[in-house]
C-alpha cells in the first residue's frame, strides 16, 4: 500500500530542477538535528557508560533514529498532499487504534510509571507522537469539508470535539498530560484560523482552562508539581529536585558555558538529562549565547512553517495550509512547554524538545512532519492543487517567477 501512495516523480526530491526544496527550512531543521546529535552525545555519555558500559550507546541509537527520520522525511516528500487529505479518516482510526493498544496490559510498555510506549524488540513506539500529527491532518480535512458550517454554526464548531475529547481521554489514561495539552491547543488554533467566531473561540478557551484546572486537581502529583514549580527550593530534594538541578545547570553556564562535554549536572544530578532536560545541559555547556542561538533556530523554523501555510493559503490550497499551520502549532507548543519547564516558567512535564531530545518516535515524527511541510511548500510554489494533475518535465524546467528564497 505504501508504494501506491509514494510518487517519486514529480516530487521535491526528483524533478526537472533536481532537488527542489525550501532550503532555508531544510537548513534550519538540519542544524537543529545536528545540534541535537551533539548534545545527546554529551548529555547521555555518563548514563550510557554506567547502564551499558559504552559511553556512546545512546548516541549510536539516536543516530539510527536520525537516519530513520531522514528516510521518513524523504518518503513523506514523495506523497502528494491530496493523498494525505484522502486518507485522513483512515489515519484517525489508526491513531485511535494505537492509543487503545498502548493502554492494554501486555501490549503497552510502562516506563517511569506511564504506559506511553508499545515495544517492538529493542525499540519503543510512542503512539501519542503519531496521533498528534494524524489529528492535524484529519482536522485540516474537516475544516475544508465543513468550512461554512464551522464559521456559522455551533454544531460545526462542536463536531470536531466528538473526536478530540475521546482521544484526549485516551492520552490522559496513559497518562500523557503534555501531549494532550499540545494536541488540544493545536486543534483550537486550527479552528480559530478556520474561521470560528471570536465568541465561540473565547468560550472554548474558557472551557479548556476549566478542564485543565479540574485535571490538575484530580491527581495529587499534578497539584504537587504546580505548587512546587513556583518555589522549587522549598523542597529541593523532593518534588522540586529536578527543577532545581536544571536551574543550577543554567546558572553554571553563565554567558558562554563551561564547554562542550564539561557539564556537571549530566553526571546523575539532573534526571532525564538527555531527554526532557537536554536544553538545560545545552545551557550549561554553551551558555546564554548558545541557548539563545538555539531558541532563534526554533523560532525560525516555526515561523517558516507558518509562512509555508500562508503561501499555500494564497495558492488556494486550503487543506495544505491548515495542515502546515497545525504542524507549526505542534512544534511551537512543544518548544514553549519544554523550554518553559527547563527554565522554571511551567510545571515539570515530560515532553520532548523537537529535533533535539533523545527519543525515536519524536525524532522520526518531527522529520516526517518536516517532509510534509517541504512537500506543501513545493506544491504551492508550483501550483499543484490536485493529486490527479499531470505534469511534464518541461513544467519544472525553470524557477517560478514568485520564488521565495
Beta strands, then each sheet from edge to edge (+ up, - down):
strand 1: 108-111
strand 2: 114-120
strand 3: 123-125
sheet 1: 1+ 2- 3+
end
